Amino acid sequence: MFQLKHGGRTDGLKAFARWMARAGHDCLCPSAVLVPVPLHPKRLRQRRFNQSLLLARALSRETGLEVAAHWLERVRATPSQGGLSAKGRARNVAGAFKLRTKLPAALKDLNLVLVDDVYTTGATLSACARALKRAGAANVSAITLARVVKPVDPLK
């Protein structure tokens, strides 16, 4: 996973898409549209690709669902979320996303599925969902490749 995000390794995308399709089968209905979490242009230049977009495209190939790659944009270059608390992460991404284009009139009938690589606190996905909801989306779900969980202290 780390090698996808920071190492440029894309050779696992087909397997990742199969895993995500199985895990997300409840929200990946035939009327769903995949919406990848966008990177700010500055971060995109640094990484050279958006790992969420790559996952969405691979998931599209696996499921046949449409990818709306340019519906959302990150309008503010946010610092890395690493090391931030849940509240800090929420503050960091508040207002960072907006709709790039006028969405289809049928948006209320679409099942939008945000696609991201890692779910830590949900701050990024919540900020993206908020932007889509403000535009009139009735149904917004999310699917991620990985989830960060706090380690359990066996002595507690």
Steps between C-alpha positions, in 0.01 A plus 500: 500500500775744601681423175193601298464836670864599539702258290320514166425126500181435306540127439247409771209703363315208343506300825413810705198562275377144549532536878321834497221367276439208737514718812281772352245291315213658699576853375627406152156461345451538122394865539812595700754754376855485636641834619871491588629729774701769319851617573598866491693577176817566702483156668412340166817647346706362790351149483444495121169314545190491718484161670125541563438557130708193412296293746172639362602416143603148600172459690316624191667234287400238758136614536416687180404811698563853373779711651428870549865598520452875488187570699689596816807714534726576792510878508739537791843342535465334838799380699542125539251345740772282658544565869180704537224417747148429377400860575817629333429293190144632480623861533773432243256395224203722591404692186780338298267340242245640258318395188692575186212476257124527501383154587232317304139589581446136588757525780232435761431162341866395482679291757836671535786296642809686615820303439811555711806302594495518880232570761654633820247725675264563209575873490590507130207285394263708714624824344455355149154363582400839641592669170299243303202527735501880469468449124190290550629144522260287698714188532873514569690192614871436522737216437870487587776251446622509859394614844728619777403366839656586832714220636343324796702506819472143634578621853192724524 
